[in-house]
Amino acid sequence: MTAVSPTTRLETAQLTSPALPLATRTSGLVGSIIDSSTSLLESLGHPVINFAMGSPAPEAIDSADLADVASGLFTRGRTDLYGYAASEGDFALRTLLMDMLHQTDPDDSPDPAGIVITAGGMQGLDIAGKLFIEPGSLVVVESPTYTNGSAVALSYQARLLEIGMDDDGMDVDALEREIDRIGETPRMIYTVPTFQNPSGTTLSVERRRRLIELARRWGSVIVEDDPYGLLGFAGQRVPSIRSLSGRDPLVFTVRTFSKIMAPGLRVGWVDCDPSLRDLIIAAKQALDTCTNFPMQKLVAGYLSEGFMLGHLESLRSQYRSRKEAMCAALSHHLGDVAHWTDPEGGFFIWVTFDDPRVDAEELFRAGLDAGVAFIPGSAFSPTGRFGNSMRLCFASQSLADIEEGVARLGAAYRNLCAEES
């Protein structure tokens, strides 16, 4: 639970010429090991079963209905879809999004004035960083945490404070003790509370309420990153931190269509206090003017046709089967040497080897040679913790490839052990 300076790097290439007048903030631009894995895998000369990227499987994307919607939208001679859009998002999309949110969780009723469409979830996180983080600000992150979320905080020159987790999510009591110990309150608390990336765990309702209490006491903003909340296998949504807080202005929620429709759309939204709307619009206008308008219209058309609720049911069923297949494969191939989380939704399983001397980065390299990829656990800690852990995405692969990929992983592990003995 050590605070990390803004110069802490996860892993990044050296910047170019020292003669360039680089801003001091570039020392915090650590990039994303997760996103970089896509380029790495494309550069290999052999096929790889990819458990690394947190992406829906191709067959889990409703390409047929999306194509039907697109064919009705993108017709020859139609030019109104290719201009600038309102920075806060297309009115029709925001209206349809409000309807979808009410249908998926009737107890959570966002204020339409607090909904702003973004270019995916990452832009929402960047806007939060721009609005709330000063250079040197203390930002709390879960440990392990989503690499891209911590990278945003570092890019705004934050200091990170890692707080451990258990089966009920972030240890909020440990957070309180640590803040009391260091005598400095955080400016921001960053959390992926539901089916967390990378661990798959869910912050309990009791801890959500306690986190809200602490944020109010400290005057800290909670940035609730919620890409997976609609992907619970039981179909019942855990109350969001924003709804539990009574829509407290201190809670800033970031959501996206990337995990429930397709990541390439790059359409997401933030749900926040309406008083922030003008600031968010100003921040967007300094980034991209407006979110991709044709893709906004495609998402709006998909919602308008009523495809989303049935698609979500299909995703929950598919992902439950894939999660169960991965757990079974892990039991078969690594059950004697590792343990793992058993998520109730989302995309990820967090695997930890029983022997703390196991080097997951070494296993990563061996796995690539064997034709399987994952993300080593150290990528999810700004201080490089979790060296004997790894994140596996079950959502992106077929049942057959899940079995084959875990088998390759188990074989790679045992080959490494044989080489070292």
Disulfide bonds with the S-S distance in Angstrom:
none
